[in-house]
Every structure is written in structure tokens, then in C-alpha cells.
Amino acid sequence: MADFRVSDIDQQIIDKVIEVGNSTTAFTRHYEDNEHEFPPEQLEGEMGFDQVLPLFFKRKPDDTPMMTFQMLLSIARGSTNGVVRGLGLAMPTGRANGLGNAALASAGTKEQVSKWGNLFLAMSITEPGAGSDTKAIQTTARLEGEEWVIDGDKIFVTDGVRCDGAVVWATIDKSAGRAGIKSFLVEKGTPGFDLVRKEKKLGIRSSDTAAYSFRNCRIPRENLLGGDETVPVGGGSASYRGVMKTFNMTRPAVASGGVAKARGALDFATSALAAEGLEVDWTRSHAQRSATEQKLIEMEADTEAATLSVLHAAWLADVGLPNNMESSICKAKGGEVCRTIPQGAMELLGGMSISHDHLVEKYLRDGRISDIYEGTGQIQRLIIARGILGYSSEELT
Ligand SMILES: Cc1cc2nc3c(=O)[nH]c(=O)nc-3n(C[C@H](O)[C@H](O)[C@H](O)COP(=O)(O)OP(=O)(O)OC[C@H]3O[C@@H](n4cnc5c(N)ncnc54)[C@H](O)[C@@H]3O)c2cc1C
């Protein structure tokens, strides 16, 4: 039976994270307006990590299960001011919590995890011609002596500017489809690995997004994650499957970011309307409620449903049960409410909602990406359909 109760110390941490979040809105606004202006470390240093850290040391093993707790923290932090680096600010893992770190943890050997575990790693899969269809990647890796030589172009790398390196997808045999795809760890500073540009974006401007090029980029042979150089006949490689599995962990996290924006927009709308005397009167029947009350109730129900779907996917991971379909369900749901709830809040609030003085417009902009990266809403629905119908990715595309 799923259990989402939060221990006392974890509630204190969540409350502190909200307090820090609320006190740093002006800073994050400034950072967003001046995208890429500050050295990235300054963002974390300025934003109260030190206040939260001591509380973490009071946690005991039987407190709230880790992934469930991380999702609660992410929702709490993201709903205060929409800063995208919420989780990183609140977790004692510090900087080493990029998407590439999740891939390293799930697909790397013990030696690789201990060698690179402290680096801050981005995840670089997407290419100009390969987004949703990841098996279409064109970046190649060929073995020359004791080195892999990487060639290709990558786009949309989250944290690609501030990271220490990236887990990069490349094929070692184009004719083998997904079976030929492997992931490689490429450290910044390796000759032939270049940062091409930083993207300017609609939202999540506190998170940098980069494009990379790899030209005759040579890395040691042991930088192949998992170390398996074989190309299995007739199917995906263990390496490919291993990295795909990391999405079961990262999709709930992305969904929690979307839920956070919905929660932030809804809470703001609820209190702004209450200040004008417009509150849901729970004592009245459905037929007697105003359209505004009805809308607030529907938004609350949708946001709560999305929250519970995130916690469910996280809890399954915490107790070691498969969560492939549930992580897609919560990603689809989180990607939906991050669009519909800020939009609904804007409909209720009118003109004030687009003012820079409030965060609703930022929630709308920041939330939009939650339905795109880590697999779009359409792709999540495809995965859910496969799960329900029992089809493979070859049978239902
Ligand atoms: C800010 C940002 C950060 C990102 N961070 C990373 C990162 O760190 N690492 C990384 O590797 N990538 C990253 N991405 C890339 C992201 O994962 C892709 O943009 C996403 O997977 C969609 O790919 P695409 O943009 O090529 O769109 P496409 O795949 O071209 O899709 C276009 C549209 O078609 C729909 N569609 C595609 N295929 C199907 C189908 N089979 N059925 C139904 N509909 C379909 C999609 O849902 C979408 O609406 C990031 C993107 C952005 C914008």
C-alpha cells in the first residue's frame, strides 16, 4: 500500500525550503532577466543551500523514502518561485545531480561511478535530426586502439554550460539501430568537444541549455558506460536499455517541476481571489457555486491528481517495484497541469497575471518545457498505451 506520509524532520526541511524559496524570488527574477550573466555557482551559493543542509544531517533512514521525499521537495521549492534548480539547491548532493549523474548511476560500472560520481554531468542525447526518436541519432563512436573517437552534433543539453562533462549517446554501429547505441562519458576540456552556443529560451532561464559539437574527439576506451562493447543481434543493447531506465527516475522529477508550477500558480490565484472576497464556499452545493469557485475546485483536483501520480511513481521506485508506466503517467499528467493550471489562473486573474510583479506569467513560461523534455506528452501517452495493451516499442510507434 502506497504511503506518502512525511516525517517530522522532512516536513521541517520542506518548510525551510519554502521559506528560502520565498525569500529569494527577487534574486531569481534578476537572474532570469539577465540570463547567463552570473557565474552558475553564485546562484546556488546565494540561495540558502547552507540553511537547508544542517537539517539534512538530522534525517534518519526510516524518514520519508528518498525519492518520494525528493519529489515533495521539488514541488515545494518550485512552487515558491519557479526557479528550476530547486532540487539541486535543497539536496546535500550539491552540484553532482545532473541528468548525466542519473545515467552514470544506473548504467556505469562500480569503478566508473566511483571515478566520476563527484562530477556534475549533463545528458546529451538529442540531435538536430533526433528528438523523440532517440534511436535516430547520427553521432558516431569508433574504436581506434585504446580510444573512442566521437563525431557528431548535439542540441538542447540541460546544464550543458555549467556541467563538468556529459554522458553522450553515440552509435558504434549505425546498421544495428538501437542495439548499436552506447553512452560515453566525455569530460569538458577534451580536445574536439566544443560548446557551440547557449540557447535563449521562453522559460526556465535559470537553467542553461547548450549545443555541442564533437569533431575527432578522443576519449579513453574505459569511458564507455557499462563497458559493454558488443552489439547484440536483434534487439536493444543492455547499455541502451540501462540508460532508458534512468527515465523511470528522471521523469517523475521533471513531472514534479511541472506540478510545482501548477501549484504555485493555483496558490497565488487562490489567495489573490480570496483577498478580493472570492473564496470557495464548501458549505454550498455544486449548483449554488459561482463559476470561479467551480474553476478553482477543478484546478485543485487536477493539481492534486498530478501530485499523487508523481508520488506514486516515486514510491514504486523507493520500494524497488517497476514504475515504467507510472513514471510516464505522472510525466503526462505533470506536463498537462503545468500548461492548464497557470493558464486557468490567468483566466481567473485577468491583467494582473501577466505583470512582472507576480509569478504567474513565469509559471506559465517555466512550466511549458515540462511537457517537452524527457519525452513529450504525446510520447508518454504512447508508452502508457504500450503498457496497457502489452505492445513493444516496435509494435506501437
Ligand atoms: C530546454 C530544453 C532542455 C532539454 N534538455 C535536454 C537534455 O538535457 N538532454 C537531451 O538529450 N535532450 C534535451 N532536450 C531535448 C528534448 O528531450 C526534446 O526536445 C524532446 O524529446 C522532443 O524532441 P524534438 O524537440 O526533436 O521534437 P520532435 O521529436 O521532432 O517532436 C515534434 C512533435 O511531434 C510529436 N511526436 C513525435 N513523435 C511522435 C509519435 N511517435 N507519436 C506522436 N507524436 C509524436 C512530439 O510529441 C512533438 O509534439 C531538451 C529540450 C529543451 C527544449
Ligand as a Chemical Component Dictionary entry (heavy atoms), coordinates in Angstrom:
data_LIG
# 
_chem_comp.id                   LIG 
_chem_comp.type                 NON-POLYMER 
_chem_comp.pdbx_formal_charge   0 
_chem_comp.three_letter_code    LIG 
# 
loop_
_chem_comp_atom.comp_id 
_chem_comp_atom.atom_id 
_chem_comp_atom.alt_atom_id 
_chem_comp_atom.type_symbol 
_chem_comp_atom.charge 
_chem_comp_atom.model_Cartn_x 
_chem_comp_atom.model_Cartn_y 
_chem_comp_atom.model_Cartn_z 
_chem_comp_atom.pdbx_ordinal 
LIG C1  C1  C 0 15.011 23.423 -22.696 1  
LIG C2  C2  C 0 15.281 22.034 -23.192 2  
LIG C3  C3  C 0 16.116 21.218 -22.472 3  
LIG C4  C4  C 0 16.419 19.926 -22.939 4  
LIG N1  N1  N 0 17.317 19.143 -22.263 5  
LIG C5  C5  C 0 17.768 18.003 -22.840 6  
LIG C6  C6  C 0 18.876 17.285 -22.279 7  
LIG O1  O1  O 0 19.398 17.609 -21.199 8  
LIG N2  N2  N 0 19.357 16.216 -22.965 9  
LIG C7  C7  C 0 18.808 15.807 -24.144 10 
LIG O2  O2  O 0 19.317 14.836 -24.714 11 
LIG N3  N3  N 0 17.738 16.439 -24.692 12 
LIG C8  C8  C 0 17.217 17.535 -24.068 13 
LIG N4  N4  N 0 16.157 18.214 -24.637 14 
LIG C9  C9  C 0 15.541 17.699 -25.845 15 
LIG C10 C10 C 0 14.129 17.172 -25.626 16 
LIG O3  O3  O 0 14.166 15.956 -24.936 17 
LIG C11 C11 C 0 13.469 17.078 -26.999 18 
LIG O4  O4  O 0 13.226 18.405 -27.435 19 
LIG C12 C12 C 0 12.202 16.273 -26.965 20 
LIG O5  O5  O 0 12.492 14.906 -26.740 21 
LIG C13 C13 C 0 11.382 16.407 -28.248 22 
LIG O6  O6  O 0 12.181 16.238 -29.366 23 
LIG P1  P1  P 0 12.112 17.305 -30.574 24 
LIG O7  O7  O 0 12.256 18.664 -29.994 25 
LIG O8  O8  O 0 13.105 16.896 -31.603 26 
LIG O9  O9  O 0 10.662 17.167 -31.152 27 
LIG P2  P2  P 0 10.143 16.037 -32.155 28 
LIG O10 O10 O 0 10.579 14.699 -31.712 29 
LIG O11 O11 O 0 10.509 16.461 -33.534 30 
LIG O12 O12 O 0 8.582  16.141 -31.963 31 
LIG C14 C14 C 0 7.809  17.208 -32.511 32 
LIG C15 C15 C 0 6.341  16.943 -32.140 33 
LIG O13 O13 O 0 5.909  15.675 -32.696 34 
LIG C16 C16 C 0 5.404  14.834 -31.661 35 
LIG N5  N5  N 0 5.766  13.441 -31.930 36 
LIG C17 C17 C 0 6.997  12.962 -32.234 37 
LIG N6  N6  N 0 6.953  11.609 -32.393 38 
LIG C18 C18 C 0 5.673  11.232 -32.163 39 
LIG C19 C19 C 0 4.983  9.970  -32.165 40 
LIG N7  N7  N 0 5.632  8.833  -32.419 41 
LIG N8  N8  N 0 3.673  9.973  -31.874 42 
LIG C20 C20 C 0 3.003  11.131 -31.607 43 
LIG N9  N9  N 0 3.595  12.346 -31.605 44 
LIG C21 C21 C 0 4.915  12.405 -31.881 45 
LIG C22 C22 C 0 6.058  15.324 -30.388 46 
LIG O14 O14 O 0 5.292  14.995 -29.254 47 
LIG C23 C23 C 0 6.138  16.841 -30.628 48 
LIG O15 O15 O 0 4.903  17.413 -30.283 49 
LIG C24 C24 C 0 15.811 19.456 -24.147 50 
LIG C25 C25 C 0 14.919 20.294 -24.841 51 
LIG C26 C26 C 0 14.676 21.554 -24.395 52 
LIG C27 C27 C 0 13.738 22.426 -25.210 53 
# 
loop_
_chem_comp_bond.comp_id 
_chem_comp_bond.atom_id_1 
_chem_comp_bond.atom_id_2 
_chem_comp_bond.value_order 
_chem_comp_bond.pdbx_ordinal 
LIG C1  C2  SING 1  
LIG C2  C3  SING 2  
LIG C2  C26 DOUB 3  
LIG C3  C4  DOUB 4  
LIG C4  N1  SING 5  
LIG C4  C24 SING 6  
LIG N1  C5  DOUB 7  
LIG C5  C6  SING 8  
LIG C5  C8  SING 9  
LIG C6  O1  DOUB 10 
LIG C6  N2  SING 11 
LIG N2  C7  SING 12 
LIG C7  O2  DOUB 13 
LIG C7  N3  SING 14 
LIG N3  C8  DOUB 15 
LIG C8  N4  SING 16 
LIG N4  C9  SING 17 
LIG N4  C24 SING 18 
LIG C9  C10 SING 19 
LIG C10 O3  SING 20 
LIG C10 C11 SING 21 
LIG C11 O4  SING 22 
LIG C11 C12 SING 23 
LIG C12 O5  SING 24 
LIG C12 C13 SING 25 
LIG C13 O6  SING 26 
LIG O6  P1  SING 27 
LIG P1  O7  DOUB 28 
LIG P1  O8  SING 29 
LIG P1  O9  SING 30 
LIG O9  P2  SING 31 
LIG P2  O10 DOUB 32 
LIG P2  O11 SING 33 
LIG P2  O12 SING 34 
LIG O12 C14 SING 35 
LIG C14 C15 SING 36 
LIG C15 O13 SING 37 
LIG C15 C23 SING 38 
LIG O13 C16 SING 39 
LIG C16 N5  SING 40 
LIG C16 C22 SING 41 
LIG N5  C17 SING 42 
LIG N5  C21 SING 43 
LIG C17 N6  DOUB 44 
LIG N6  C18 SING 45 
LIG C18 C19 SING 46 
LIG C18 C21 DOUB 47 
LIG C19 N7  SING 48 
LIG C19 N8  DOUB 49 
LIG N8  C20 SING 50 
LIG C20 N9  DOUB 51 
LIG N9  C21 SING 52 
LIG C22 O14 SING 53 
LIG C22 C23 SING 54 
LIG C23 O15 SING 55 
LIG C24 C25 DOUB 56 
LIG C25 C26 SING 57 
LIG C26 C27 SING 58 
# 
